[in-house]
Amino acid sequence: MDKNPIFSLIKTECGRAKYEMLASKKGIFNRIRLYWFIVFAAIEDWNLKADA
């Protein structure tokens, strides 16, 4: 699960789980919601250290 390059931006376990859930859904509005989530999760986790 840690192989995904987006996980360098989304660092919390709950954020990663939410990303996986949103990424599995199909449709235009689900894609928009996924990108929206990535932007705000990256901003929120900006100062956190990665879990190596």
Steps between C-alpha positions, in 0.01 A plus 500: 500500500790743560622471139260767375687828430204706621574373851796738513233774517233319702677384814235398752352149506143630497581726204654210311197283568268779381712540185474128424124512547456806277740370233302179465180682400427582135327798345574862429373638830691236695820596312443867584445409865819291497709788363339741745589261785861467380549877496367556849659187650839608363456846652391350833791252514763745372691525832473132599790260455454203267466156659813370320 
